[in-house]
Amino acid sequence: IDHIVIKTPYEELQNLPAWLTDNFVLTPGGRHAYRLTKNKMIIFADGNYLELIAFIDEVPSIKGDHWWRDHGYSIVYWAFITPNHDDL
């Protein structure tokens, strides 16, 4: 696994609980293309990560255009990679 994307409420993304911030390495995050979503990542020692992602409250009129808009707050995507792409 390379990373797992977990959809979270925007307010929770902005104010992550202490059990996360005190025990894991987190990135400050940023906005994605089209500025629909914002993220923060929990980085693990091997380079894998959990991506916490939320729709940005300031753009509610375009939330409906995102492909996982109807998903609840849960895992919405994951990616796999191999160290050597010749193995594929």
N, CA, C and O of each residue as an XYZ file, in Angstrom:
352
protein
N       0.860     -1.186      0.000
C       0.000      0.000      0.000
C       0.889      1.226      0.000
O       1.896      1.273      0.707
N       0.522      2.205     -0.785
C       1.201      3.500     -0.789
C       0.493      4.453      0.159
O       1.103      5.024      1.062
N      -0.818      4.616     -0.064
C      -1.588      5.464      0.846
C      -3.065      5.119      0.810
O      -3.569      4.506     -0.131
N      -3.740      5.539      1.875
C      -5.184      5.363      2.022
C      -5.783      6.740      2.265
O      -5.265      7.511      3.073
N      -6.877      7.054      1.566
C      -7.541      8.353      1.708
C      -8.797      8.167      2.552
O      -9.642      7.323      2.256
N      -8.902      8.970      3.603
C     -10.030      8.894      4.524
C     -10.754     10.235      4.521
O     -10.178     11.259      4.888
N     -12.017     10.224      4.107
C     -12.828     11.447      4.095
C     -13.254     11.776      5.521
O     -13.766     10.922      6.245
N     -13.033     13.032      5.910
C     -13.376     13.497      7.245
C     -14.163     14.801      7.154
O     -14.109     15.475      6.125
N     -14.886     15.168      8.198
C     -15.534     16.472      8.208
C     -14.473     17.584      8.218
O     -13.413     17.429      8.824
N     -14.760     18.681      7.557
C     -13.801     19.784      7.443
C     -13.373     20.309      8.820
O     -12.184     20.519      9.061
N     -14.322     20.517      9.702
C     -13.999     21.048     11.034
C     -13.049     20.114     11.782
O     -12.133     20.581     12.460
N     -13.252     18.812     11.668
C     -12.363     17.852     12.329
C     -10.972     17.866     11.720
O      -9.980     17.720     12.434
N     -10.890     18.042     10.393
C      -9.581     18.130      9.746
C      -8.809     19.344     10.261
O      -7.596     19.277     10.457
N      -9.509     20.438     10.476
C      -8.877     21.664     10.962
C      -8.445     21.548     12.417
O      -7.514     22.237     12.835
N      -9.096     20.697     13.192
C      -8.823     20.564     14.627
C      -8.669     19.096     14.981
O      -9.516     18.518     15.663
N      -7.581     18.496     14.513
C      -7.370     17.066     14.768
C      -7.201     16.801     16.257
O      -6.640     17.628     16.976
N      -7.680     15.662     16.720
C      -7.589     15.348     18.152
C      -6.148     15.123     18.596
O      -5.286     14.741     17.804
N      -5.912     15.365     19.861
C      -4.565     15.233     20.440
C      -3.994     13.834     20.285
O      -2.783     13.681     20.124
N      -4.846     12.798     20.332
C      -4.309     11.436     20.205
C      -3.641     11.230     18.852
O      -2.755     10.383     18.733
N      -4.046     11.989     17.820
C      -3.366     11.939     16.518
C      -2.132     12.822     16.514
O      -1.042     12.372     16.162
N      -2.300     14.075     16.903
C      -1.194     15.036     16.817
C      -0.059     14.707     17.779
O       1.093     15.046     17.507
N      -0.361     14.058     18.891
C       0.675     13.719     19.871
C       1.422     12.431     19.536
O       2.527     12.215     20.034
N       0.840     11.578     18.704
C       1.406     10.243     18.490
C       1.872      9.942     17.073
O       2.471      8.894     16.832
N       1.607     10.843     16.132
C       1.960     10.598     14.742
C       2.612     11.823     14.119
O       2.442     12.945     14.596
N       3.360     11.590     13.046
C       3.933     12.682     12.264
C       2.885     13.119     11.253
O       2.442     12.317     10.432
N       2.483     14.391     11.306
C       1.460     14.925     10.408
C       2.037     16.043      9.553
O       2.879     16.815     10.011
N       1.583     16.123      8.317
C       1.953     17.251      7.457
C       0.919     18.350      7.665
O      -0.196     18.078      8.111
N       1.281     19.588      7.345
C       0.295     20.670      7.465
C      -0.800     20.589      6.409
O      -1.862     21.189      6.574
N      -0.556     19.859      5.334
C      -1.573     19.675      4.301
C      -1.697     20.845      3.344
O      -0.900     21.783      3.366
N      -2.707     20.764      2.513
C      -2.937     21.793      1.519
C      -4.229     21.531      0.771
O      -4.991     20.625      1.106
N      -4.461     22.348     -0.256
C      -5.665     22.208     -1.080
C      -5.343     21.456     -2.351
O      -4.223     21.514     -2.859
N      -6.340     20.749     -2.860
C      -6.202     20.009     -4.112
C      -6.649     20.851     -5.299
O      -7.123     21.976     -5.140
N      -6.491     20.290     -6.481
C      -6.932     20.939     -7.716
C      -8.394     21.350     -7.599
O      -9.189     20.670     -6.950
N      -8.728     22.419     -8.206
C     -10.079     22.998     -8.181
C     -10.467     23.509     -6.804
O     -11.568     24.025     -6.616
N      -9.550     23.363     -5.826
C      -9.748     23.899     -4.486
C     -11.015     23.375     -3.807
O     -11.599     24.062     -2.969
N     -11.437     22.167     -4.164
C     -12.615     21.545     -3.554
C     -12.320     20.949     -2.185
O     -13.171     20.955     -1.297
N     -11.105     20.433     -2.025
C     -10.768     19.685     -0.825
C      -9.450     20.159     -0.236
O      -8.622     20.777     -0.905
N      -9.292     19.846      1.043
C      -8.051     20.120      1.762
C      -7.632     18.822      2.436
O      -8.473     17.981      2.753
N      -6.334     18.662      2.655
C      -5.870     17.418      3.262
C      -4.779     17.651      4.287
O      -4.169     18.719      4.350
N      -4.550     16.628      5.083
C      -3.392     16.492      5.966
C      -3.021     15.026      5.892
O      -3.885     14.173      5.689
N      -1.730     14.726      6.057
C      -1.286     13.348      5.971
C      -0.636     12.896      7.275
O       0.083     13.648      7.932
N      -0.914     11.648      7.621
C      -0.230     10.971      8.718
C       0.841     10.120      8.057
O       0.532      9.156      7.358
N       2.100     10.476      8.277
C       3.229      9.846      7.584
C       3.841      8.757      8.457
O       4.094      8.967      9.643
N       4.078      7.586      7.855
C       4.722      6.483      8.555
C       6.190      6.382      8.147
O       6.587      6.923      7.115
N       6.986      5.699      8.942
C       8.433      5.615      8.726
C       8.807      5.041      7.367
O       9.847      5.399      6.815
N       7.983      4.160      6.821
C       8.314      3.536      5.535
C       7.876      4.373      4.327
O       8.046      3.949      3.183
N       7.310      5.564      4.582
C       6.876      6.432      3.487
C       5.407      6.307      3.146
O       4.866      7.166      2.450
N       4.751      5.267      3.613
C       3.307      5.144      3.413
C       2.599      6.188      4.256
O       3.170      6.724      5.206
N       1.364      6.472      3.908
C       0.645      7.484      4.682
C      -0.863      7.309      4.600
O      -1.396      6.680      3.686
N      -1.524      7.886      5.583
C      -2.974      8.027      5.579
C      -3.248      9.474      5.212
O      -2.696     10.390      5.820
N      -4.093      9.676      4.227
C      -4.452     11.033      3.826
C      -5.841     11.342      4.361
O      -6.824     10.710      3.975
N      -5.909     12.314      5.248
C      -7.184     12.789      5.760
C      -7.632     13.908      4.847
O      -6.879     14.853      4.618
N      -8.841     13.824      4.321
C      -9.302     14.780      3.316
C     -10.723     15.229      3.643
O     -11.537     14.453      4.144
N     -11.005     16.501      3.348
C     -12.336     17.049      3.608
C     -12.687     18.064      2.537
O     -11.819     18.752      1.999
N     -13.982     18.145      2.236
C     -14.447     19.221      1.365
C     -14.319     20.531      2.125
O     -14.570     20.586      3.329
N     -13.929     21.584      1.418
C     -13.746     22.898      2.032
C     -15.104     23.586      2.129
O     -15.835     23.688      1.144
N     -15.422     24.048      3.312
C     -16.731     24.654      3.570
C     -17.026     25.869      2.704
O     -18.192     26.151      2.427
N     -16.001     26.596      2.270
C     -16.228     27.810      1.502
C     -16.766     27.561      0.100
O     -17.203     28.507     -0.555
N     -16.749     26.328     -0.380
C     -17.190     26.063     -1.751
C     -18.314     25.020     -1.800
O     -18.204     24.049     -2.549
N     -19.378     25.192     -1.031
C     -20.421     24.161     -1.018
C     -21.144     24.005     -2.344
O     -21.693     22.934     -2.606
N     -21.168     25.013     -3.183
C     -21.921     24.929     -4.432
C     -21.297     23.971     -5.438
O     -21.977     23.545     -6.371
N     -20.018     23.619     -5.277
C     -19.395     22.717     -6.241
C     -19.056     21.351     -5.642
O     -18.404     20.540     -6.300
N     -19.479     21.087     -4.425
C     -19.221     19.782     -3.827
C     -19.835     18.658     -4.646
O     -19.263     17.571     -4.715
N     -20.975     18.890     -5.263
C     -21.671     17.862     -6.002
C     -20.937     17.360     -7.218
O     -21.320     16.331     -7.774
N     -19.897     18.041     -7.653
C     -19.159     17.633     -8.836
C     -18.030     16.647     -8.543
O     -17.387     16.171     -9.478
N     -17.776     16.335     -7.307
C     -16.669     15.445     -6.962
C     -17.127     13.991     -7.017
O     -18.257     13.688     -6.634
N     -16.265     13.084     -7.491
C     -16.673     11.699     -7.730
C     -17.011     10.919     -6.470
O     -17.746      9.936     -6.555
N     -16.503     11.317     -5.289
C     -16.911     10.594     -4.080
C     -17.710     11.468     -3.121
O     -17.637     11.297     -1.904
N     -18.458     12.388     -3.669
C     -19.262     13.307     -2.851
C     -20.283     12.589     -1.987
O     -20.582     13.042     -0.882
N     -20.824     11.480     -2.469
C     -21.875     10.782     -1.739
C     -21.356      9.783     -0.702
O     -22.138      9.210      0.056
N     -20.044      9.577     -0.670
C     -19.468      8.671      0.324
C     -19.562      9.309      1.701
O     -19.441     10.525      1.852
N     -19.778      8.473      2.692
C     -19.768      8.963      4.065
C     -18.345      9.229      4.515
O     -17.411      9.192      3.713
N     -18.188      9.494      5.780
C     -16.858      9.730      6.345
C     -16.210      8.381      6.601
O     -16.483      7.716      7.601
N     -15.343      7.994      5.670
C     -14.716      6.680      5.724
C     -13.591      6.633      4.696
O     -13.230      7.659      4.120
N     -13.045      5.458      4.468
C     -12.042      5.277      3.414
C     -12.727      5.474      2.069
O     -13.736      4.829      1.783
N     -12.182      6.366      1.240
C     -12.781      6.633     -0.063
C     -11.863      6.261     -1.225
O     -12.298      6.242     -2.376
N     -10.586      5.962     -0.927
C      -9.643      5.662     -2.002
C      -8.397      5.047     -1.388
O      -8.101      5.276     -0.215
N      -7.664      4.267     -2.178
C      -6.370      3.740     -1.766
C      -5.519      3.534     -3.005
O      -6.033      3.427     -4.119
N      -4.217      3.480     -2.796
C      -3.291      3.305     -3.919
C      -2.209      2.303     -3.534
O      -1.740      2.269     -2.396
N      -1.832      1.497     -4.509
C      -0.754      0.526     -4.338
C       0.395      0.906     -5.259
O       0.168      1.399     -6.364
N       1.617      0.681     -4.816
C       2.780      0.870     -5.683
C       3.749     -0.283     -5.429
O       3.668     -0.976     -4.415
N       4.653     -0.466     -6.367
C       5.739     -1.423     -6.179
C       7.043     -0.655     -6.303
O       7.110      0.326     -7.043
N       8.076     -1.078     -5.596
C       9.357     -0.390     -5.675
C       9.945     -0.403     -7.084
O      10.634      0.536     -7.485
N       9.668     -1.484     -7.841
C      10.221     -1.627     -9.182
C       9.064     -1.798    -10.167
O       8.413     -2.843    -10.187
N       8.811     -0.786    -10.972
C       7.688     -0.839    -11.897
C       7.859     -1.910    -12.988
O       6.896     -2.234    -13.684
N       9.067     -2.460    -13.143
C       9.276     -3.540    -14.093
C       8.587     -4.822    -13.612
O       8.374     -5.748    -14.396
N       8.241     -4.870    -12.324
C       7.580     -6.050    -11.760
C       6.108     -6.123    -12.151
O       5.481     -7.164    -11.957
N       5.553     -5.077    -12.684
C       4.116     -5.050    -13.001
C       3.769     -5.899    -14.189
O       2.602     -5.975    -14.573
